[in-house]
Amino acid sequence: MTMPTIKQSTIMHVSVKMSNGYNLIPLQEFLSYSVTKRNYLLLQNQVKFLDAEGNIIPTNKALKELVELLKDQN
């Protein structure tokens, strides 16, 4: 599985809720998940987006940024 390359983004990591806590992963790894899995995690409110300093980015702002990033890739 290859991870997509990302243009400049304020989103650096994604915190994914697991049964025993949270798993912090790079944005590229999150984007390598299937669309179905990403949507499920988002709809279940199991992800938080973080910037380089570890600050939480509001989900609506992060999703707008992700849409723009993914549009630029296609």
PyMOL Python script that loads the backbone (N, CA, C, O; Angstrom):
from pymol import cmd

cmd.read_pdbstr("""\
ATOM      1  N   MET A   1       0.852  -1.160   0.000  1.00  0.00           N
ATOM      2  CA  MET A   1       0.000   0.000   0.000  1.00  0.00           C
ATOM      3  C   MET A   1       0.906   1.233   0.000  1.00  0.00           C
ATOM      4  O   MET A   1       1.758   1.384   0.875  1.00  0.00           O
ATOM      5  N   THR A   2       0.715   2.108  -0.983  1.00  0.00           N
ATOM      6  CA  THR A   2       1.521   3.318  -1.047  1.00  0.00           C
ATOM      7  C   THR A   2       0.766   4.472  -0.420  1.00  0.00           C
ATOM      8  O   THR A   2      -0.455   4.580  -0.539  1.00  0.00           O
ATOM      9  N   MET A   3       1.512   5.328   0.249  1.00  0.00           N
ATOM     10  CA  MET A   3       0.898   6.489   0.876  1.00  0.00           C
ATOM     11  C   MET A   3       1.007   7.671  -0.076  1.00  0.00           C
ATOM     12  O   MET A   3       2.070   7.908  -0.649  1.00  0.00           O
ATOM     13  N   PRO A   4      -0.083   8.415  -0.248  1.00  0.00           N
ATOM     14  CA  PRO A   4      -0.046   9.559  -1.154  1.00  0.00           C
ATOM     15  C   PRO A   4       0.881  10.643  -0.627  1.00  0.00           C
ATOM     16  O   PRO A   4       1.038  10.805   0.583  1.00  0.00           O
ATOM     17  N   THR A   5       1.491  11.383  -1.543  1.00  0.00           N
ATOM     18  CA  THR A   5       2.299  12.521  -1.119  1.00  0.00           C
ATOM     19  C   THR A   5       1.360  13.699  -0.876  1.00  0.00           C
ATOM     20  O   THR A   5       0.325  13.832  -1.529  1.00  0.00           O
ATOM     21  N   ILE A   6       1.734  14.536   0.060  1.00  0.00           N
ATOM     22  CA  ILE A   6       0.880  15.634   0.471  1.00  0.00           C
ATOM     23  C   ILE A   6       1.575  16.957   0.181  1.00  0.00           C
ATOM     24  O   ILE A   6       2.742  17.145   0.525  1.00  0.00           O
ATOM     25  N   LYS A   7       0.851  17.870  -0.452  1.00  0.00           N
ATOM     26  CA  LYS A   7       1.360  19.230  -0.599  1.00  0.00           C
ATOM     27  C   LYS A   7       1.319  19.881   0.776  1.00  0.00           C
ATOM     28  O   LYS A   7       0.880  19.258   1.743  1.00  0.00           O
ATOM     29  N   GLN A   8       1.767  21.114   0.872  1.00  0.00           N
ATOM     30  CA  GLN A   8       1.807  21.822   2.144  1.00  0.00           C
ATOM     31  C   GLN A   8       0.439  21.781   2.834  1.00  0.00           C
ATOM     32  O   GLN A   8      -0.585  22.115   2.237  1.00  0.00           O
ATOM     33  N   SER A   9       0.449  21.368   4.084  1.00  0.00           N
ATOM     34  CA  SER A   9      -0.789  21.245   4.846  1.00  0.00           C
ATOM     35  C   SER A   9      -0.533  21.655   6.285  1.00  0.00           C
ATOM     36  O   SER A   9       0.566  21.459   6.803  1.00  0.00           O
ATOM     37  N   THR A  10      -1.535  22.220   6.929  1.00  0.00           N
ATOM     38  CA  THR A  10      -1.396  22.499   8.357  1.00  0.00           C
ATOM     39  C   THR A  10      -1.652  21.247   9.176  1.00  0.00           C
ATOM     40  O   THR A  10      -1.267  21.179  10.343  1.00  0.00           O
ATOM     41  N   ILE A  11      -2.300  20.254   8.575  1.00  0.00           N
ATOM     42  CA  ILE A  11      -2.575  18.995   9.260  1.00  0.00           C
ATOM     43  C   ILE A  11      -1.318  18.128   9.195  1.00  0.00           C
ATOM     44  O   ILE A  11      -0.837  17.805   8.109  1.00  0.00           O
ATOM     45  N   MET A  12      -0.798  17.761  10.340  1.00  0.00           N
ATOM     46  CA  MET A  12       0.401  16.924  10.379  1.00  0.00           C
ATOM     47  C   MET A  12       0.096  15.494  10.827  1.00  0.00           C
ATOM     48  O   MET A  12       0.679  14.535  10.321  1.00  0.00           O
ATOM     49  N   HIS A  13      -0.823  15.368  11.779  1.00  0.00           N
ATOM     50  CA  HIS A  13      -1.146  14.055  12.332  1.00  0.00           C
ATOM     51  C   HIS A  13      -2.654  13.909  12.492  1.00  0.00           C
ATOM     52  O   HIS A  13      -3.403  14.885  12.518  1.00  0.00           O
ATOM     53  N   VAL A  14      -3.060  12.664  12.596  1.00  0.00           N
ATOM     54  CA  VAL A  14      -4.458  12.344  12.859  1.00  0.00           C
ATOM     55  C   VAL A  14      -4.476  11.428  14.075  1.00  0.00           C
ATOM     56  O   VAL A  14      -3.748  10.437  14.133  1.00  0.00           O
ATOM     57  N   SER A  15      -5.307  11.767  15.030  1.00  0.00           N
ATOM     58  CA  SER A  15      -5.480  10.953  16.218  1.00  0.00           C
ATOM     59  C   SER A  15      -6.736  10.098  16.005  1.00  0.00           C
ATOM     60  O   SER A  15      -7.843  10.621  15.871  1.00  0.00           O
ATOM     61  N   VAL A  16      -6.545   8.795  15.977  1.00  0.00           N
ATOM     62  CA  VAL A  16      -7.648   7.865  15.707  1.00  0.00           C
ATOM     63  C   VAL A  16      -7.995   7.133  17.004  1.00  0.00           C
ATOM     64  O   VAL A  16      -7.135   6.514  17.630  1.00  0.00           O
ATOM     65  N   LYS A  17      -9.265   7.214  17.395  1.00  0.00           N
ATOM     66  CA  LYS A  17      -9.722   6.552  18.620  1.00  0.00           C
ATOM     67  C   LYS A  17      -9.725   5.035  18.413  1.00  0.00           C
ATOM     68  O   LYS A  17     -10.282   4.524  17.442  1.00  0.00           O
ATOM     69  N   MET A  18      -9.096   4.342  19.339  1.00  0.00           N
ATOM     70  CA  MET A  18      -9.052   2.884  19.323  1.00  0.00           C
ATOM     71  C   MET A  18      -9.750   2.386  20.593  1.00  0.00           C
ATOM     72  O   MET A  18     -10.123   3.184  21.452  1.00  0.00           O
ATOM     73  N   SER A  19      -9.920   1.095  20.706  1.00  0.00           N
ATOM     74  CA  SER A  19     -10.609   0.551  21.876  1.00  0.00           C
ATOM     75  C   SER A  19      -9.849   0.826  23.176  1.00  0.00           C
ATOM     76  O   SER A  19     -10.460   0.908  24.242  1.00  0.00           O
ATOM     77  N   ASN A  20      -8.524   0.970  23.096  1.00  0.00           N
ATOM     78  CA  ASN A  20      -7.726   1.176  24.308  1.00  0.00           C
ATOM     79  C   ASN A  20      -7.080   2.562  24.378  1.00  0.00           C
ATOM     80  O   ASN A  20      -6.092   2.746  25.090  1.00  0.00           O
ATOM     81  N   GLY A  21      -7.621   3.525  23.657  1.00  0.00           N
ATOM     82  CA  GLY A  21      -7.055   4.878  23.677  1.00  0.00           C
ATOM     83  C   GLY A  21      -7.027   5.465  22.280  1.00  0.00           C
ATOM     84  O   GLY A  21      -7.926   5.225  21.474  1.00  0.00           O
ATOM     85  N   TYR A  22      -5.988   6.237  22.002  1.00  0.00           N
ATOM     86  CA  TYR A  22      -5.850   6.883  20.702  1.00  0.00           C
ATOM     87  C   TYR A  22      -4.542   6.465  20.042  1.00  0.00           C
ATOM     88  O   TYR A  22      -3.552   6.190  20.720  1.00  0.00           O
ATOM     89  N   ASN A  23      -4.551   6.420  18.718  1.00  0.00           N
ATOM     90  CA  ASN A  23      -3.370   6.106  17.933  1.00  0.00           C
ATOM     91  C   ASN A  23      -3.041   7.338  17.094  1.00  0.00           C
ATOM     92  O   ASN A  23      -3.868   7.777  16.295  1.00  0.00           O
ATOM     93  N   LEU A  24      -1.855   7.895  17.262  1.00  0.00           N
ATOM     94  CA  LEU A  24      -1.431   9.072  16.522  1.00  0.00           C
ATOM     95  C   LEU A  24      -0.703   8.621  15.258  1.00  0.00           C
ATOM     96  O   LEU A  24       0.320   7.940  15.331  1.00  0.00           O
ATOM     97  N   ILE A  25      -1.242   9.010  14.091  1.00  0.00           N
ATOM     98  CA  ILE A  25      -0.641   8.596  12.823  1.00  0.00           C
ATOM     99  C   ILE A  25      -0.390   9.817  11.940  1.00  0.00           C
ATOM    100  O   ILE A  25      -1.064  10.838  12.078  1.00  0.00           O
ATOM    101  N   PRO A  26       0.583   9.707  11.032  1.00  0.00           N
ATOM    102  CA  PRO A  26       0.812  10.809  10.091  1.00  0.00           C
ATOM    103  C   PRO A  26      -0.388  10.959   9.142  1.00  0.00           C
ATOM    104  O   PRO A  26      -1.100   9.992   8.873  1.00  0.00           O
ATOM    105  N   LEU A  27      -0.596  12.163   8.649  1.00  0.00           N
ATOM    106  CA  LEU A  27      -1.698  12.414   7.719  1.00  0.00           C
ATOM    107  C   LEU A  27      -1.632  11.483   6.513  1.00  0.00           C
ATOM    108  O   LEU A  27      -2.661  10.977   6.064  1.00  0.00           O
ATOM    109  N   GLN A  28      -0.433  11.255   5.987  1.00  0.00           N
ATOM    110  CA  GLN A  28      -0.290  10.389   4.811  1.00  0.00           C
ATOM    111  C   GLN A  28      -0.830   8.989   5.065  1.00  0.00           C
ATOM    112  O   GLN A  28      -1.438   8.384   4.182  1.00  0.00           O
ATOM    113  N   GLU A  29      -0.609   8.473   6.274  1.00  0.00           N
ATOM    114  CA  GLU A  29      -1.123   7.141   6.600  1.00  0.00           C
ATOM    115  C   GLU A  29      -2.651   7.149   6.654  1.00  0.00           C
ATOM    116  O   GLU A  29      -3.295   6.224   6.159  1.00  0.00           O
ATOM    117  N   PHE A  30      -3.227   8.185   7.249  1.00  0.00           N
ATOM    118  CA  PHE A  30      -4.685   8.296   7.300  1.00  0.00           C
ATOM    119  C   PHE A  30      -5.261   8.317   5.887  1.00  0.00           C
ATOM    120  O   PHE A  30      -6.273   7.669   5.620  1.00  0.00           O
ATOM    121  N   LEU A  31      -4.624   9.059   4.981  1.00  0.00           N
ATOM    122  CA  LEU A  31      -5.117   9.149   3.607  1.00  0.00           C
ATOM    123  C   LEU A  31      -4.921   7.850   2.826  1.00  0.00           C
ATOM    124  O   LEU A  31      -5.549   7.650   1.787  1.00  0.00           O
ATOM    125  N   SER A  32      -4.056   6.972   3.321  1.00  0.00           N
ATOM    126  CA  SER A  32      -3.882   5.684   2.652  1.00  0.00           C
ATOM    127  C   SER A  32      -5.007   4.703   3.008  1.00  0.00           C
ATOM    128  O   SER A  32      -5.164   3.672   2.354  1.00  0.00           O
ATOM    129  N   TYR A  33      -5.791   5.029   4.051  1.00  0.00           N
ATOM    130  CA  TYR A  33      -6.959   4.213   4.391  1.00  0.00           C
ATOM    131  C   TYR A  33      -7.975   4.329   3.247  1.00  0.00           C
ATOM    132  O   TYR A  33      -7.980   5.312   2.507  1.00  0.00           O
ATOM    133  N   SER A  34      -8.808   3.339   3.120  1.00  0.00           N
ATOM    134  CA  SER A  34      -9.859   3.401   2.103  1.00  0.00           C
ATOM    135  C   SER A  34     -10.822   4.538   2.430  1.00  0.00           C
ATOM    136  O   SER A  34     -10.956   4.938   3.586  1.00  0.00           O
ATOM    137  N   VAL A  35     -11.477   5.044   1.418  1.00  0.00           N
ATOM    138  CA  VAL A  35     -12.462   6.111   1.611  1.00  0.00           C
ATOM    139  C   VAL A  35     -13.547   5.645   2.584  1.00  0.00           C
ATOM    140  O   VAL A  35     -14.004   6.415   3.428  1.00  0.00           O
ATOM    141  N   THR A  36     -13.946   4.404   2.463  1.00  0.00           N
ATOM    142  CA  THR A  36     -14.979   3.856   3.337  1.00  0.00           C
ATOM    143  C   THR A  36     -14.540   3.898   4.794  1.00  0.00           C
ATOM    144  O   THR A  36     -15.311   4.293   5.668  1.00  0.00           O
ATOM    145  N   LYS A  37     -13.299   3.489   5.054  1.00  0.00           N
ATOM    146  CA  LYS A  37     -12.794   3.478   6.429  1.00  0.00           C
ATOM    147  C   LYS A  37     -12.662   4.904   6.967  1.00  0.00           C
ATOM    148  O   LYS A  37     -13.028   5.165   8.113  1.00  0.00           O
ATOM    149  N   ARG A  38     -12.141   5.832   6.153  1.00  0.00           N
ATOM    150  CA  ARG A  38     -12.018   7.223   6.593  1.00  0.00           C
ATOM    151  C   ARG A  38     -13.387   7.812   6.915  1.00  0.00           C
ATOM    152  O   ARG A  38     -13.562   8.460   7.947  1.00  0.00           O
ATOM    153  N   ASN A  39     -14.353   7.587   6.034  1.00  0.00           N
ATOM    154  CA  ASN A  39     -15.706   8.105   6.259  1.00  0.00           C
ATOM    155  C   ASN A  39     -16.319   7.529   7.527  1.00  0.00           C
ATOM    156  O   ASN A  39     -16.955   8.248   8.297  1.00  0.00           O
ATOM    157  N   TYR A  40     -16.129   6.231   7.743  1.00  0.00           N
ATOM    158  CA  TYR A  40     -16.663   5.592   8.945  1.00  0.00           C
ATOM    159  C   TYR A  40     -16.073   6.241  10.201  1.00  0.00           C
ATOM    160  O   TYR A  40     -16.803   6.589  11.129  1.00  0.00           O
ATOM    161  N   LEU A  41     -14.750   6.401  10.221  1.00  0.00           N
ATOM    162  CA  LEU A  41     -14.095   7.008  11.378  1.00  0.00           C
ATOM    163  C   LEU A  41     -14.592   8.435  11.612  1.00  0.00           C
ATOM    164  O   LEU A  41     -14.809   8.843  12.753  1.00  0.00           O
ATOM    165  N   LEU A  42     -14.768   9.180  10.537  1.00  0.00           N
ATOM    166  CA  LEU A  42     -15.265  10.558  10.658  1.00  0.00           C
ATOM    167  C   LEU A  42     -16.700  10.583  11.179  1.00  0.00           C
ATOM    168  O   LEU A  42     -17.025  11.350  12.086  1.00  0.00           O
ATOM    169  N   LEU A  43     -17.549   9.744  10.603  1.00  0.00           N
ATOM    170  CA  LEU A  43     -18.960   9.718  11.019  1.00  0.00           C
ATOM    171  C   LEU A  43     -19.131   9.250  12.461  1.00  0.00           C
ATOM    172  O   LEU A  43     -20.077   9.650  13.140  1.00  0.00           O
ATOM    173  N   GLN A  44     -18.220   8.409  12.922  1.00  0.00           N
ATOM    174  CA  GLN A  44     -18.276   7.925  14.307  1.00  0.00           C
ATOM    175  C   GLN A  44     -17.549   8.869  15.270  1.00  0.00           C
ATOM    176  O   GLN A  44     -17.424   8.586  16.461  1.00  0.00           O
ATOM    177  N   ASN A  45     -17.072   9.996  14.729  1.00  0.00           N
ATOM    178  CA  ASN A  45     -16.348  10.996  15.530  1.00  0.00           C
ATOM    179  C   ASN A  45     -15.144  10.378  16.240  1.00  0.00           C
ATOM    180  O   ASN A  45     -14.899  10.643  17.417  1.00  0.00           O
ATOM    181  N   GLN A  46     -14.398   9.549  15.505  1.00  0.00           N
ATOM    182  CA  GLN A  46     -13.255   8.847  16.079  1.00  0.00           C
ATOM    183  C   GLN A  46     -11.911   9.401  15.621  1.00  0.00           C
ATOM    184  O   GLN A  46     -10.878   8.769  15.840  1.00  0.00           O
ATOM    185  N   VAL A  47     -11.909  10.570  14.990  1.00  0.00           N
ATOM    186  CA  VAL A  47     -10.647  11.169  14.563  1.00  0.00           C
ATOM    187  C   VAL A  47     -10.565  12.631  14.995  1.00  0.00           C
ATOM    188  O   VAL A  47     -11.569  13.338  15.078  1.00  0.00           O
ATOM    189  N   LYS A  48      -9.350  13.051  15.264  1.00  0.00           N
ATOM    190  CA  LYS A  48      -9.048  14.450  15.526  1.00  0.00           C
ATOM    191  C   LYS A  48      -7.821  14.781  14.683  1.00  0.00           C
ATOM    192  O   LYS A  48      -6.903  13.970  14.561  1.00  0.00           O
ATOM    193  N   PHE A  49      -7.814  15.969  14.109  1.00  0.00           N
ATOM    194  CA  PHE A  49      -6.715  16.404  13.260  1.00  0.00           C
ATOM    195  C   PHE A  49      -5.837  17.364  14.051  1.00  0.00           C
ATOM    196  O   PHE A  49      -6.339  18.240  14.756  1.00  0.00           O
ATOM    197  N   LEU A  50      -4.510  17.192  13.928  1.00  0.00           N
ATOM    198  CA  LEU A  50      -3.565  17.976  14.706  1.00  0.00           C
ATOM    199  C   LEU A  50      -2.554  18.679  13.817  1.00  0.00           C
ATOM    200  O   LEU A  50      -2.157  18.161  12.773  1.00  0.00           O
ATOM    201  N   ASP A  51      -2.141  19.876  14.249  1.00  0.00           N
ATOM    202  CA  ASP A  51      -1.098  20.593  13.514  1.00  0.00           C
ATOM    203  C   ASP A  51       0.279  20.171  14.045  1.00  0.00           C
ATOM    204  O   ASP A  51       0.376  19.265  14.873  1.00  0.00           O
ATOM    205  N   ALA A  52       1.327  20.824  13.573  1.00  0.00           N
ATOM    206  CA  ALA A  52       2.696  20.452  13.939  1.00  0.00           C
ATOM    207  C   ALA A  52       2.971  20.608  15.436  1.00  0.00           C
ATOM    208  O   ALA A  52       3.800  19.890  15.996  1.00  0.00           O
ATOM    209  N   GLU A  53       2.274  21.546  16.083  1.00  0.00           N
ATOM    210  CA  GLU A  53       2.472  21.769  17.516  1.00  0.00           C
ATOM    211  C   GLU A  53       1.581  20.875  18.384  1.00  0.00           C
ATOM    212  O   GLU A  53       1.678  20.907  19.611  1.00  0.00           O
ATOM    213  N   GLY A  54       0.723  20.088  17.756  1.00  0.00           N
ATOM    214  CA  GLY A  54      -0.169  19.214  18.505  1.00  0.00           C
ATOM    215  C   GLY A  54      -1.509  19.835  18.847  1.00  0.00           C
ATOM    216  O   GLY A  54      -2.290  19.259  19.603  1.00  0.00           O
ATOM    217  N   ASN A  55      -1.778  21.007  18.293  1.00  0.00           N
ATOM    218  CA  ASN A  55      -3.071  21.658  18.523  1.00  0.00           C
ATOM    219  C   ASN A  55      -4.142  21.008  17.655  1.00  0.00           C
ATOM    220  O   ASN A  55      -3.889  20.647  16.505  1.00  0.00           O
ATOM    221  N   ILE A  56      -5.324  20.865  18.208  1.00  0.00           N
ATOM    222  CA  ILE A  56      -6.435  20.269  17.460  1.00  0.00           C
ATOM    223  C   ILE A  56      -6.949  21.277  16.435  1.00  0.00           C
ATOM    224  O   ILE A  56      -7.191  22.441  16.756  1.00  0.00           O
ATOM    225  N   ILE A  57      -7.108  20.815  15.211  1.00  0.00           N
ATOM    226  CA  ILE A  57      -7.690  21.612  14.136  1.00  0.00           C
ATOM    227  C   ILE A  57      -9.171  21.234  14.075  1.00  0.00           C
ATOM    228  O   ILE A  57      -9.494  20.048  14.021  1.00  0.00           O
ATOM    229  N   PRO A  58     -10.072  22.213  14.083  1.00  0.00           N
ATOM    230  CA  PRO A  58     -11.500  21.883  14.001  1.00  0.00           C
ATOM    231  C   PRO A  58     -11.781  20.983  12.786  1.00  0.00           C
ATOM    232  O   PRO A  58     -11.234  21.190  11.704  1.00  0.00           O
ATOM    233  N   THR A  59     -12.629  20.003  12.989  1.00  0.00           N
ATOM    234  CA  THR A  59     -12.900  19.011  11.950  1.00  0.00           C
ATOM    235  C   THR A  59     -13.364  19.643  10.651  1.00  0.00           C
ATOM    236  O   THR A  59     -12.904  19.244   9.581  1.00  0.00           O
ATOM    237  N   ASN A  60     -14.264  20.622  10.711  1.00  0.00           N
ATOM    238  CA  ASN A  60     -14.768  21.231   9.470  1.00  0.00           C
ATOM    239  C   ASN A  60     -13.641  21.928   8.708  1.00  0.00           C
ATOM    240  O   ASN A  60     -13.595  21.854   7.480  1.00  0.00           O
ATOM    241  N   LYS A  61     -12.738  22.598   9.411  1.00  0.00           N
ATOM    242  CA  LYS A  61     -11.601  23.248   8.762  1.00  0.00           C
ATOM    243  C   LYS A  61     -10.652  22.208   8.164  1.00  0.00           C
ATOM    244  O   LYS A  61     -10.165  22.377   7.046  1.00  0.00           O
ATOM    245  N   ALA A  62     -10.391  21.132   8.910  1.00  0.00           N
ATOM    246  CA  ALA A  62      -9.499  20.073   8.433  1.00  0.00           C
ATOM    247  C   ALA A  62     -10.081  19.387   7.196  1.00  0.00           C
ATOM    248  O   ALA A  62      -9.348  19.082   6.255  1.00  0.00           O
ATOM    249  N   LEU A  63     -11.377  19.146   7.193  1.00  0.00           N
ATOM    250  CA  LEU A  63     -11.996  18.481   6.046  1.00  0.00           C
ATOM    251  C   LEU A  63     -11.937  19.357   4.804  1.00  0.00           C
ATOM    252  O   LEU A  63     -11.702  18.856   3.704  1.00  0.00           O
ATOM    253  N   LYS A  64     -12.148  20.656   4.965  1.00  0.00           N
ATOM    254  CA  LYS A  64     -12.029  21.565   3.814  1.00  0.00           C
ATOM    255  C   LYS A  64     -10.617  21.523   3.251  1.00  0.00           C
ATOM    256  O   LYS A  64     -10.429  21.503   2.034  1.00  0.00           O
ATOM    257  N   GLU A  65      -9.633  21.511   4.128  1.00  0.00           N
ATOM    258  CA  GLU A  65      -8.238  21.448   3.695  1.00  0.00           C
ATOM    259  C   GLU A  65      -7.948  20.122   2.980  1.00  0.00           C
ATOM    260  O   GLU A  65      -7.266  20.097   1.956  1.00  0.00           O
ATOM    261  N   LEU A  66      -8.469  19.033   3.527  1.00  0.00           N
ATOM    262  CA  LEU A  66      -8.248  17.721   2.907  1.00  0.00           C
ATOM    263  C   LEU A  66      -8.878  17.649   1.521  1.00  0.00           C
ATOM    264  O   LEU A  66      -8.287  17.090   0.598  1.00  0.00           O
ATOM    265  N   VAL A  67     -10.073  18.211   1.374  1.00  0.00           N
ATOM    266  CA  VAL A  67     -10.730  18.219   0.062  1.00  0.00           C
ATOM    267  C   VAL A  67      -9.855  18.948  -0.950  1.00  0.00           C
ATOM    268  O   VAL A  67      -9.681  18.475  -2.073  1.00  0.00           O
ATOM    269  N   GLU A  68      -9.300  20.097  -0.560  1.00  0.00           N
ATOM    270  CA  GLU A  68      -8.434  20.851  -1.462  1.00  0.00           C
ATOM    271  C   GLU A  68      -7.160  20.077  -1.794  1.00  0.00           C
ATOM    272  O   GLU A  68      -6.718  20.065  -2.943  1.00  0.00           O
ATOM    273  N   LEU A  69      -6.582  19.442  -0.801  1.00  0.00           N
ATOM    274  CA  LEU A  69      -5.362  18.655  -1.025  1.00  0.00           C
ATOM    275  C   LEU A  69      -5.633  17.498  -1.994  1.00  0.00           C
ATOM    276  O   LEU A  69      -4.849  17.246  -2.908  1.00  0.00           O
ATOM    277  N   LEU A  70      -6.739  16.809  -1.784  1.00  0.00           N
ATOM    278  CA  LEU A  70      -7.058  15.662  -2.639  1.00  0.00           C
ATOM    279  C   LEU A  70      -7.438  16.104  -4.040  1.00  0.00           C
ATOM    280  O   LEU A  70      -7.145  15.398  -5.005  1.00  0.00           O
ATOM    281  N   LYS A  71      -8.087  17.260  -4.175  1.00  0.00           N
ATOM    282  CA  LYS A  71      -8.416  17.803  -5.500  1.00  0.00           C
ATOM    283  C   LYS A  71      -7.145  18.088  -6.290  1.00  0.00           C
ATOM    284  O   LYS A  71      -7.067  17.803  -7.485  1.00  0.00           O
ATOM    285  N   ASP A  72      -6.146  18.654  -5.609  1.00  0.00           N
ATOM    286  CA  ASP A  72      -4.879  18.994  -6.256  1.00  0.00           C
ATOM    287  C   ASP A  72      -4.136  17.755  -6.736  1.00  0.00           C
ATOM    288  O   ASP A  72      -3.344  17.837  -7.674  1.00  0.00           O
ATOM    289  N   GLN A  73      -4.378  16.618  -6.112  1.00  0.00           N
ATOM    290  CA  GLN A  73      -3.703  15.381  -6.505  1.00  0.00           C
ATOM    291  C   GLN A  73      -4.295  14.770  -7.763  1.00  0.00           C
ATOM    292  O   GLN A  73      -3.621  14.015  -8.464  1.00  0.00           O
ATOM    293  N   ASN A  74      -5.539  15.087  -8.050  1.00  0.00           N
ATOM    294  CA  ASN A  74      -6.216  14.478  -9.219  1.00  0.00           C
ATOM    295  C   ASN A  74      -6.175  15.340 -10.434  1.00  0.00           C
ATOM    296  O   ASN A  74      -6.699  14.957 -11.480  1.00  0.00           O
TER     297      ASN A  74
END
""", "prot")
cmd.dss("prot")
cmd.show_as("cartoon", "prot")
cmd.util.cbc("prot")
cmd.orient("prot")
